Amino acid sequence: MKKQVIKRKAETKILTGFRIHPAIKALAIEAATVENRSFSNYLENLIHRDLVSKNLISGRKPTR
């Protein structure tokens, strides 16, 4: 049986470097694991929720 190949659009990712306190990072990684997310996806979702709560962007997630 052949597996179906899903093609995704090329997405330009921007590498952003910043510092996070090691204890906070460890807890965030744990929280991401609980939500079955990667650390970077967890942070992206936190930022998105914060921007929505401040009415800076709409509640819709950007299309990928």
N, CA, C and O atoms as a Tripos MOL2 file, in Angstrom:
@<TRIPOS>MOLECULE
protein
  256   255    64     0     0
PROTEIN
NO_CHARGES

@<TRIPOS>ATOM
      1 N           0.8430   -1.1780    0.0000 N.3       1 MET1
      2 CA          0.0000    0.0000    0.0000 C.3       1 MET1
      3 C           0.8900    1.2430    0.0000 C.2       1 MET1
      4 O           1.8250    1.3410    0.7940 O.2       1 MET1
      5 N           0.5990    2.1830   -0.8840 N.am      2 LYS2
      6 CA          1.3880    3.4070   -0.9730 C.3       2 LYS2
      7 C           0.9250    4.4180    0.0610 C.2       2 LYS2
      8 O          -0.2660    4.5480    0.3410 O.2       2 LYS2
      9 N           1.8950    5.1330    0.6220 N.am      3 LYS3
     10 CA          1.5550    6.2250    1.5300 C.3       3 LYS3
     11 C           1.2790    7.4750    0.7090 C.2       3 LYS3
     12 O           1.9460    7.7390   -0.2910 O.2       3 LYS3
     13 N           0.2960    8.2300    1.1440 N.am      4 GLN4
     14 CA         -0.0360    9.4580    0.4530 C.3       4 GLN4
     15 C           0.9660   10.5400    0.8570 C.2       4 GLN4
     16 O           1.2190   10.7480    2.0440 O.2       4 GLN4
     17 N           1.5220   11.2110   -0.1180 N.am      5 VAL5
     18 CA          2.4890   12.2730    0.1410 C.3       5 VAL5
     19 C           1.7460   13.5980    0.1910 C.2       5 VAL5
     20 O           1.0060   13.9500   -0.7280 O.2       5 VAL5
     21 N           1.9540   14.3180    1.2720 N.am      6 ILE6
     22 CA          1.3200   15.6190    1.4310 C.3       6 ILE6
     23 C           2.3550   16.6960    1.1240 C.2       6 ILE6
     24 O           3.4000   16.7760    1.7700 O.2       6 ILE6
     25 N           2.0470   17.5160    0.1340 N.am      7 LYS7
     26 CA          2.9560   18.6040   -0.2210 C.3       7 LYS7
     27 C           2.5480   19.8420    0.5590 C.2       7 LYS7
     28 O           1.3710   20.1970    0.6180 O.2       7 LYS7
     29 N           3.5300   20.4890    1.1500 N.am      8 ARG8
     30 CA          3.2720   21.7170    1.8960 C.3       8 ARG8
     31 C           3.9160   22.8840    1.1750 C.2       8 ARG8
     32 O           4.9380   22.7360    0.5050 O.2       8 ARG8
     33 N           3.3040   24.0390    1.3240 N.am      9 LYS9
     34 CA          3.8520   25.2360    0.7110 C.3       9 LYS9
     35 C           5.1630   25.5830    1.4140 C.2       9 LYS9
     36 O           5.3130   25.3780    2.6180 O.2       9 LYS9
     37 N           6.0930   26.1040    0.6450 N.am     10 ALA10
     38 CA          7.3520   26.5490    1.2360 C.3      10 ALA10
     39 C           7.0680   27.7370    2.1530 C.2      10 ALA10
     40 O           6.3680   28.6750    1.7700 O.2      10 ALA10
     41 N           7.5990   27.6900    3.3280 N.am     11 GLU11
     42 CA          7.3780   28.7480    4.2990 C.3      11 GLU11
     43 C           8.7250   29.3230    4.7090 C.2      11 GLU11
     44 O           9.6420   28.5930    5.0850 O.2      11 GLU11
     45 N           8.8240   30.6220    4.6310 N.am     12 THR12
     46 CA         10.0550   31.2690    5.0430 C.3      12 THR12
     47 C          10.0340   31.3980    6.5580 C.2      12 THR12
     48 O           9.1460   32.0350    7.1250 O.2      12 THR12
     49 N          11.0010   30.7990    7.1970 N.am     13 LYS13
     50 CA         11.0890   30.8830    8.6490 C.3      13 LYS13
     51 C          12.1860   31.8570    9.0110 C.2      13 LYS13
     52 O          13.2400   31.8890    8.3750 O.2      13 LYS13
     53 N          11.9370   32.6430   10.0220 N.am     14 ILE14
     54 CA         12.9000   33.6360   10.4650 C.3      14 ILE14
     55 C          13.4730   33.1770   11.7970 C.2      14 ILE14
     56 O          12.7390   32.9810   12.7660 O.2      14 ILE14
     57 N          14.7710   33.0110   11.8360 N.am     15 LEU15
     58 CA         15.4380   32.6080   13.0560 C.3      15 LEU15
     59 C          15.5630   33.8180   13.9720 C.2      15 LEU15
     60 O          16.1740   34.8250   13.6130 O.2      15 LEU15
     61 N          14.9790   33.7050   15.1500 N.am     16 THR16
     62 CA         15.0050   34.7980   16.1120 C.3      16 THR16
     63 C          15.6960   34.3150   17.3690 C.2      16 THR16
     64 O          15.2450   33.3630   18.0050 O.2      16 THR16
     65 N          16.7720   34.9570   17.7230 N.am     17 GLY17
     66 CA         17.4960   34.5650   18.9250 C.3      17 GLY17
     67 C          17.1450   35.4620   20.0930 C.2      17 GLY17
     68 O          17.1540   36.6870   19.9710 O.2      17 GLY17
     69 N          16.8390   34.8590   21.2140 N.am     18 PHE18
     70 CA         16.5990   35.6210   22.4320 C.3      18 PHE18
     71 C          16.9020   34.7220   23.6160 C.2      18 PHE18
     72 O          16.9770   33.5010   23.4780 O.2      18 PHE18
     73 N          17.0730   35.3260   24.7660 N.am     19 ARG19
     74 CA         17.4370   34.5770   25.9650 C.3      19 ARG19
     75 C          16.2110   34.3040   26.8280 C.2      19 ARG19
     76 O          15.3350   35.1560   26.9790 O.2      19 ARG19
     77 N          16.1680   33.1130   27.3840 N.am     20 ILE20
     78 CA         15.0970   32.7210   28.3040 C.3      20 ILE20
     79 C          15.7620   32.1320   29.5330 C.2      20 ILE20
     80 O          16.6830   31.3220   29.4240 O.2      20 ILE20
     81 N          15.2980   32.5350   30.6900 N.am     21 HIS21
     82 CA         15.8420   31.9960   31.9340 C.3      21 HIS21
     83 C          15.7060   30.4750   31.9000 C.2      21 HIS21
     84 O          14.6460   29.9620   31.5430 O.2      21 HIS21
     85 N          16.7700   29.7430   32.2690 N.am     22 PRO22
     86 CA         16.7480   28.2730   32.1580 C.3      22 PRO22
     87 C          15.5780   27.6000   32.8850 C.2      22 PRO22
     88 O          15.0250   26.6200   32.3860 O.2      22 PRO22
     89 N          15.2030   28.1110   34.0430 N.am     23 ALA23
     90 CA         14.0850   27.5020   34.7790 C.3      23 ALA23
     91 C          12.7620   27.7080   34.0410 C.2      23 ALA23
     92 O          11.9230   26.8090   33.9860 O.2      23 ALA23
     93 N          12.5890   28.9010   33.4750 N.am     24 ILE24
     94 CA         11.3670   29.1880   32.7180 C.3      24 ILE24
     95 C          11.3390   28.3500   31.4490 C.2      24 ILE24
     96 O          10.2890   27.8290   31.0700 O.2      24 ILE24
     97 N          12.4820   28.2180   30.7930 N.am     25 LYS25
     98 CA         12.5490   27.4090   29.5720 C.3      25 LYS25
     99 C          12.2050   25.9540   29.8710 C.2      25 LYS25
    100 O          11.4780   25.3180   29.1080 O.2      25 LYS25
    101 N          12.7230   25.4280   30.9750 N.am     26 ALA26
    102 CA         12.4410   24.0320   31.3310 C.3      26 ALA26
    103 C          10.9420   23.8210   31.5600 C.2      26 ALA26
    104 O          10.3810   22.8120   31.1300 O.2      26 ALA26
    105 N          10.3000   24.7710   32.2330 N.am     27 LEU27
    106 CA          8.8570   24.6630   32.4720 C.3      27 LEU27
    107 C           8.0650   24.8060   31.1690 C.2      27 LEU27
    108 O           7.0590   24.1240   30.9770 O.2      27 LEU27
    109 N           8.5150   25.6840   30.2820 N.am     28 ALA28
    110 CA          7.8340   25.8590   28.9980 C.3      28 ALA28
    111 C           7.9660   24.6080   28.1350 C.2      28 ALA28
    112 O           7.0170   24.2220   27.4530 O.2      28 ALA28
    113 N           9.1350   23.9740   28.1610 N.am     29 ILE29
    114 CA          9.3140   22.7240   27.4170 C.3      29 ILE29
    115 C           8.3940   21.6470   27.9670 C.2      29 ILE29
    116 O           7.8160   20.8710   27.2070 O.2      29 ILE29
    117 N           8.2580   21.5980   29.2880 N.am     30 GLU30
    118 CA          7.3510   20.6340   29.9190 C.3      30 GLU30
    119 C           5.9020   20.9040   29.5070 C.2      30 GLU30
    120 O           5.1560   19.9750   29.1980 O.2      30 GLU30
    121 N           5.5060   22.1830   29.5050 N.am     31 ALA31
    122 CA          4.1450   22.5470   29.1070 C.3      31 ALA31
    123 C           3.9030   22.2080   27.6370 C.2      31 ALA31
    124 O           2.8230   21.7400   27.2780 O.2      31 ALA31
    125 N           4.8970   22.4400   26.7930 N.am     32 ALA32
    126 CA          4.7740   22.1000   25.3690 C.3      32 ALA32
    127 C           4.5960   20.6030   25.1950 C.2      32 ALA32
    128 O           3.7940   20.1630   24.3710 O.2      32 ALA32
    129 N           5.3340   19.8240   25.9600 N.am     33 THR33
    130 CA          5.2330   18.3670   25.8830 C.3      33 THR33
    131 C           3.8350   17.9000   26.2830 C.2      33 THR33
    132 O           3.2660   17.0110   25.6500 O.2      33 THR33
    133 N           3.2870   18.5030   27.3330 N.am     34 VAL34
    134 CA          1.9340   18.1540   27.7840 C.3      34 VAL34
    135 C           0.9180   18.4250   26.6800 C.2      34 VAL34
    136 O          -0.0330   17.6630   26.5110 O.2      34 VAL34
    137 N           1.1160   19.5130   25.9250 N.am     35 GLU35
    138 CA          0.2120   19.8620   24.8250 C.3      35 GLU35
    139 C           0.5980   19.1830   23.5140 C.2      35 GLU35
    140 O           0.0020   19.4470   22.4700 O.2      35 GLU35
    141 N           1.6000   18.3050   23.5780 N.am     36 ASN36
    142 CA          2.0860   17.5840   22.4060 C.3      36 ASN36
    143 C           2.5200   18.5510   21.2970 C.2      36 ASN36
    144 O           2.1850   18.3680   20.1270 O.2      36 ASN36
    145 N           3.2660   19.5750   21.6920 N.am     37 ARG37
    146 CA          3.7700   20.5830   20.7650 C.3      37 ARG37
    147 C           5.2820   20.6580   20.8830 C.2      37 ARG37
    148 O           5.8680   20.2140   21.8710 O.2      37 ARG37
    149 N           5.9000   21.2250   19.8620 N.am     38 SER38
    150 CA          7.3270   21.5260   19.9750 C.3      38 SER38
    151 C           7.4590   22.8050   20.8030 C.2      38 SER38
    152 O           6.5010   23.5610   20.9630 O.2      38 SER38
    153 N           8.6500   23.0260   21.3170 N.am     39 PHE39
    154 CA          8.8980   24.2270   22.1130 C.3      39 PHE39
    155 C           8.6350   25.4810   21.2760 C.2      39 PHE39
    156 O           7.9870   26.4140   21.7500 O.2      39 PHE39
    157 N           9.1300   25.5100   20.0490 N.am     40 SER40
    158 CA          8.9520   26.7000   19.2130 C.3      40 SER40
    159 C           7.4750   26.9080   18.8610 C.2      40 SER40
    160 O           7.0070   28.0460   18.8330 O.2      40 SER40
    161 N           6.7400   25.8300   18.5950 N.am     41 ASN41
    162 CA          5.3180   25.9540   18.2980 C.3      41 ASN41
    163 C           4.5610   26.4470   19.5290 C.2      41 ASN41
    164 O           3.6340   27.2490   19.4130 O.2      41 ASN41
    165 N           4.9550   25.9700   20.6970 N.am     42 TYR42
    166 CA          4.3350   26.4160   21.9500 C.3      42 TYR42
    167 C           4.5280   27.9240   22.1280 C.2      42 TYR42
    168 O           3.5800   28.6400   22.4530 O.2      42 TYR42
    169 N           5.7600   28.4030   21.9150 N.am     43 LEU43
    170 CA          6.0300   29.8350   22.0460 C.3      43 LEU43
    171 C           5.2480   30.6430   21.0140 C.2      43 LEU43
    172 O           4.7040   31.7000   21.3320 O.2      43 LEU43
    173 N           5.1920   30.1450   19.7810 N.am     44 GLU44
    174 CA          4.4460   30.8390   18.7310 C.3      44 GLU44
    175 C           2.9800   30.9690   19.1220 C.2      44 GLU44
    176 O           2.3800   32.0250   18.9220 O.2      44 GLU44
    177 N           2.3970   29.9140   19.6760 N.am     45 ASN45
    178 CA          0.9960   29.9590   20.1020 C.3      45 ASN45
    179 C           0.7880   30.9040   21.2770 C.2      45 ASN45
    180 O          -0.2280   31.5970   21.3330 O.2      45 ASN45
    181 N           1.7260   30.9460   22.2120 N.am     46 LEU46
    182 CA          1.6250   31.8890   23.3300 C.3      46 LEU46
    183 C           1.6220   33.3320   22.8270 C.2      46 LEU46
    184 O           0.8200   34.1540   23.2700 O.2      46 LEU46
    185 N           2.5250   33.6250   21.9040 N.am     47 ILE47
    186 CA          2.6010   34.9720   21.3470 C.3      47 ILE47
    187 C           1.3170   35.3000   20.5980 C.2      47 ILE47
    188 O           0.7810   36.4000   20.7290 O.2      47 ILE47
    189 N           0.8250   34.3470   19.8130 N.am     48 HIS48
    190 CA         -0.4110   34.5690   19.0590 C.3      48 HIS48
    191 C          -1.5820   34.8620   19.9960 C.2      48 HIS48
    192 O          -2.3370   35.8070   19.7690 O.2      48 HIS48
    193 N          -1.7360   34.0540   21.0500 N.am     49 ARG49
    194 CA         -2.8280   34.2780   22.0120 C.3      49 ARG49
    195 C          -2.7180   35.6410   22.6850 C.2      49 ARG49
    196 O          -3.7300   36.3050   22.9140 O.2      49 ARG49
    197 N          -1.4920   36.0630   23.0030 N.am     50 ASP50
    198 CA         -1.2840   37.3630   23.6400 C.3      50 ASP50
    199 C          -1.6860   38.4960   22.7020 C.2      50 ASP50
    200 O          -2.3290   39.4580   23.1230 O.2      50 ASP50
    201 N          -1.3050   38.3810   21.4300 N.am     51 LEU51
    202 CA         -1.6540   39.4180   20.4600 C.3      51 LEU51
    203 C          -3.1590   39.4860   20.2250 C.2      51 LEU51
    204 O          -3.7130   40.5730   20.0620 O.2      51 LEU51
    205 N          -3.8210   38.3360   20.2080 N.am     52 VAL52
    206 CA         -5.2790   38.3140   20.0590 C.3      52 VAL52
    207 C          -5.9400   38.9540   21.2770 C.2      52 VAL52
    208 O          -6.8850   39.7300   21.1360 O.2      52 VAL52
    209 N          -5.4480   38.6320   22.4700 N.am     53 SER53
    210 CA         -6.0490   39.1780   23.6960 C.3      53 SER53
    211 C          -5.8900   40.6960   23.7820 C.2      53 SER53
    212 O          -6.6860   41.3640   24.4430 O.2      53 SER53
    213 N          -4.8850   41.2370   23.1300 N.am     54 LYS54
    214 CA         -4.6570   42.6840   23.1110 C.3      54 LYS54
    215 C          -5.2830   43.3400   21.8780 C.2      54 LYS54
    216 O          -5.0700   44.5250   21.6210 O.2      54 LYS54
    217 N          -6.0580   42.5590   21.1180 N.am     55 ASN55
    218 CA         -6.7360   43.0270   19.9010 C.3      55 ASN55
    219 C          -5.7630   43.6320   18.8910 C.2      55 ASN55
    220 O          -6.1100   44.5730   18.1770 O.2      55 ASN55
    221 N          -4.5600   43.0970   18.8310 N.am     56 LEU56
    222 CA         -3.5870   43.5770   17.8530 C.3      56 LEU56
    223 C          -3.6970   42.8170   16.5410 C.2      56 LEU56
    224 O          -3.2930   43.3160   15.4910 O.2      56 LEU56
    225 N          -4.2520   41.5960   16.6030 N.am     57 ILE57
    226 CA         -4.5180   40.7970   15.4060 C.3      57 ILE57
    227 C          -5.8380   40.0870   15.6050 C.2      57 ILE57
    228 O          -6.3550   40.0150   16.7210 O.2      57 ILE57
    229 N          -6.3870   39.5600   14.5120 N.am     58 SER58
    230 CA         -7.6470   38.8200   14.6130 C.3      58 SER58
    231 C          -7.3730   37.4450   15.2140 C.2      58 SER58
    232 O          -6.2190   37.0330   15.3330 O.2      58 SER58
    233 N          -8.4180   36.7500   15.5860 N.am     59 GLY59
    234 CA         -8.2810   35.4310   16.1880 C.3      59 GLY59
    235 C          -7.8800   34.3480   15.2070 C.2      59 GLY59
    236 O          -7.4900   33.2530   15.6120 O.2      59 GLY59
    237 N          -7.9730   34.6480   13.9000 N.am     60 ARG60
    238 CA         -7.6170   33.6520   12.8830 C.3      60 ARG60
    239 C          -6.1240   33.4380   12.8560 C.2      60 ARG60
    240 O          -5.3380   34.3810   12.9470 O.2      60 ARG60
    241 N          -5.7470   32.1810   12.7300 N.am     61 LYS61
    242 CA         -4.3250   31.8520   12.5690 C.3      61 LYS61
    243 C          -3.9270   32.1330   11.1380 C.2      61 LYS61
    244 O          -4.7300   31.9530   10.2220 O.2      61 LYS61
    245 N          -2.6880   32.5740   10.9310 N.am     62 PRO62
    246 CA         -2.2450   32.8100    9.5500 C.3      62 PRO62
    247 C          -2.2630   31.5100    8.7550 C.2      62 PRO62
    248 O          -1.9590   30.4410    9.2840 O.2      62 PRO62
    249 N          -2.6260   31.6160    7.4690 N.am     63 THR63
    250 CA         -2.6250   30.4190    6.6190 C.3      63 THR63
    251 C          -1.1840   30.0310    6.3220 C.2      63 THR63
    252 O          -0.3100   30.8870    6.1860 O.2      63 THR63
    253 N          -0.9580   28.7640    6.2280 N.am     64 ARG64
    254 CA          0.3970   28.2670    5.9740 C.3      64 ARG64
    255 C           0.5200   27.7310    4.5990 C.2      64 ARG64
    256 O           1.5930   27.2690    4.2100 O.2      64 ARG64
@<TRIPOS>BOND
     1     1     2 1
     2     2     3 1
     3     3     4 2
     4     3     5 am
     5     5     6 1
     6     6     7 1
     7     7     8 2
     8     7     9 am
     9     9    10 1
    10    10    11 1
    11    11    12 2
    12    11    13 am
    13    13    14 1
    14    14    15 1
    15    15    16 2
    16    15    17 am
    17    17    18 1
    18    18    19 1
    19    19    20 2
    20    19    21 am
    21    21    22 1
    22    22    23 1
    23    23    24 2
    24    23    25 am
    25    25    26 1
    26    26    27 1
    27    27    28 2
    28    27    29 am
    29    29    30 1
    30    30    31 1
    31    31    32 2
    32    31    33 am
    33    33    34 1
    34    34    35 1
    35    35    36 2
    36    35    37 am
    37    37    38 1
    38    38    39 1
    39    39    40 2
    40    39    41 am
    41    41    42 1
    42    42    43 1
    43    43    44 2
    44    43    45 am
    45    45    46 1
    46    46    47 1
    47    47    48 2
    48    47    49 am
    49    49    50 1
    50    50    51 1
    51    51    52 2
    52    51    53 am
    53    53    54 1
    54    54    55 1
    55    55    56 2
    56    55    57 am
    57    57    58 1
    58    58    59 1
    59    59    60 2
    60    59    61 am
    61    61    62 1
    62    62    63 1
    63    63    64 2
    64    63    65 am
    65    65    66 1
    66    66    67 1
    67    67    68 2
    68    67    69 am
    69    69    70 1
    70    70    71 1
    71    71    72 2
    72    71    73 am
    73    73    74 1
    74    74    75 1
    75    75    76 2
    76    75    77 am
    77    77    78 1
    78    78    79 1
    79    79    80 2
    80    79    81 am
    81    81    82 1
    82    82    83 1
    83    83    84 2
    84    83    85 am
    85    85    86 1
    86    86    87 1
    87    87    88 2
    88    87    89 am
    89    89    90 1
    90    90    91 1
    91    91    92 2
    92    91    93 am
    93    93    94 1
    94    94    95 1
    95    95    96 2
    96    95    97 am
    97    97    98 1
    98    98    99 1
    99    99   100 2
   100    99   101 am
   101   101   102 1
   102   102   103 1
   103   103   104 2
   104   103   105 am
   105   105   106 1
   106   106   107 1
   107   107   108 2
   108   107   109 am
   109   109   110 1
   110   110   111 1
   111   111   112 2
   112   111   113 am
   113   113   114 1
   114   114   115 1
   115   115   116 2
   116   115   117 am
   117   117   118 1
   118   118   119 1
   119   119   120 2
   120   119   121 am
   121   121   122 1
   122   122   123 1
   123   123   124 2
   124   123   125 am
   125   125   126 1
   126   126   127 1
   127   127   128 2
   128   127   129 am
   129   129   130 1
   130   130   131 1
   131   131   132 2
   132   131   133 am
   133   133   134 1
   134   134   135 1
   135   135   136 2
   136   135   137 am
   137   137   138 1
   138   138   139 1
   139   139   140 2
   140   139   141 am
   141   141   142 1
   142   142   143 1
   143   143   144 2
   144   143   145 am
   145   145   146 1
   146   146   147 1
   147   147   148 2
   148   147   149 am
   149   149   150 1
   150   150   151 1
   151   151   152 2
   152   151   153 am
   153   153   154 1
   154   154   155 1
   155   155   156 2
   156   155   157 am
   157   157   158 1
   158   158   159 1
   159   159   160 2
   160   159   161 am
   161   161   162 1
   162   162   163 1
   163   163   164 2
   164   163   165 am
   165   165   166 1
   166   166   167 1
   167   167   168 2
   168   167   169 am
   169   169   170 1
   170   170   171 1
   171   171   172 2
   172   171   173 am
   173   173   174 1
   174   174   175 1
   175   175   176 2
   176   175   177 am
   177   177   178 1
   178   178   179 1
   179   179   180 2
   180   179   181 am
   181   181   182 1
   182   182   183 1
   183   183   184 2
   184   183   185 am
   185   185   186 1
   186   186   187 1
   187   187   188 2
   188   187   189 am
   189   189   190 1
   190   190   191 1
   191   191   192 2
   192   191   193 am
   193   193   194 1
   194   194   195 1
   195   195   196 2
   196   195   197 am
   197   197   198 1
   198   198   199 1
   199   199   200 2
   200   199   201 am
   201   201   202 1
   202   202   203 1
   203   203   204 2
   204   203   205 am
   205   205   206 1
   206   206   207 1
   207   207   208 2
   208   207   209 am
   209   209   210 1
   210   210   211 1
   211   211   212 2
   212   211   213 am
   213   213   214 1
   214   214   215 1
   215   215   216 2
   216   215   217 am
   217   217   218 1
   218   218   219 1
   219   219   220 2
   220   219   221 am
   221   221   222 1
   222   222   223 1
   223   223   224 2
   224   223   225 am
   225   225   226 1
   226   226   227 1
   227   227   228 2
   228   227   229 am
   229   229   230 1
   230   230   231 1
   231   231   232 2
   232   231   233 am
   233   233   234 1
   234   234   235 1
   235   235   236 2
   236   235   237 am
   237   237   238 1
   238   238   239 1
   239   239   240 2
   240   239   241 am
   241   241   242 1
   242   242   243 1
   243   243   244 2
   244   243   245 am
   245   245   246 1
   246   246   247 1
   247   247   248 2
   248   247   249 am
   249   249   250 1
   250   250   251 1
   251   251   252 2
   252   251   253 am
   253   253   254 1
   254   254   255 1
   255   255   256 2
@<TRIPOS>SUBSTRUCTURE
     1 MET1         2 RESIDUE 1 A MET
     2 LYS2         6 RESIDUE 1 A LYS
     3 LYS3        10 RESIDUE 1 A LYS
     4 GLN4        14 RESIDUE 1 A GLN
     5 VAL5        18 RESIDUE 1 A VAL
     6 ILE6        22 RESIDUE 1 A ILE
     7 LYS7        26 RESIDUE 1 A LYS
     8 ARG8        30 RESIDUE 1 A ARG
     9 LYS9        34 RESIDUE 1 A LYS
    10 ALA10       38 RESIDUE 1 A ALA
    11 GLU11       42 RESIDUE 1 A GLU
    12 THR12       46 RESIDUE 1 A THR
    13 LYS13       50 RESIDUE 1 A LYS
    14 ILE14       54 RESIDUE 1 A ILE
    15 LEU15       58 RESIDUE 1 A LEU
    16 THR16       62 RESIDUE 1 A THR
    17 GLY17       66 RESIDUE 1 A GLY
    18 PHE18       70 RESIDUE 1 A PHE
    19 ARG19       74 RESIDUE 1 A ARG
    20 ILE20       78 RESIDUE 1 A ILE
    21 HIS21       82 RESIDUE 1 A HIS
    22 PRO22       86 RESIDUE 1 A PRO
    23 ALA23       90 RESIDUE 1 A ALA
    24 ILE24       94 RESIDUE 1 A ILE
    25 LYS25       98 RESIDUE 1 A LYS
    26 ALA26      102 RESIDUE 1 A ALA
    27 LEU27      106 RESIDUE 1 A LEU
    28 ALA28      110 RESIDUE 1 A ALA
    29 ILE29      114 RESIDUE 1 A ILE
    30 GLU30      118 RESIDUE 1 A GLU
    31 ALA31      122 RESIDUE 1 A ALA
    32 ALA32      126 RESIDUE 1 A ALA
    33 THR33      130 RESIDUE 1 A THR
    34 VAL34      134 RESIDUE 1 A VAL
    35 GLU35      138 RESIDUE 1 A GLU
    36 ASN36      142 RESIDUE 1 A ASN
    37 ARG37      146 RESIDUE 1 A ARG
    38 SER38      150 RESIDUE 1 A SER
    39 PHE39      154 RESIDUE 1 A PHE
    40 SER40      158 RESIDUE 1 A SER
    41 ASN41      162 RESIDUE 1 A ASN
    42 TYR42      166 RESIDUE 1 A TYR
    43 LEU43      170 RESIDUE 1 A LEU
    44 GLU44      174 RESIDUE 1 A GLU
    45 ASN45      178 RESIDUE 1 A ASN
    46 LEU46      182 RESIDUE 1 A LEU
    47 ILE47      186 RESIDUE 1 A ILE
    48 HIS48      190 RESIDUE 1 A HIS
    49 ARG49      194 RESIDUE 1 A ARG
    50 ASP50      198 RESIDUE 1 A ASP
    51 LEU51      202 RESIDUE 1 A LEU
    52 VAL52      206 RESIDUE 1 A VAL
    53 SER53      210 RESIDUE 1 A SER
    54 LYS54      214 RESIDUE 1 A LYS
    55 ASN55      218 RESIDUE 1 A ASN
    56 LEU56      222 RESIDUE 1 A LEU
    57 ILE57      226 RESIDUE 1 A ILE
    58 SER58      230 RESIDUE 1 A SER
    59 GLY59      234 RESIDUE 1 A GLY
    60 ARG60      238 RESIDUE 1 A ARG
    61 LYS61      242 RESIDUE 1 A LYS
    62 PRO62      246 RESIDUE 1 A PRO
    63 THR63      250 RESIDUE 1 A THR
    64 ARG64      254 RESIDUE 1 A ARG
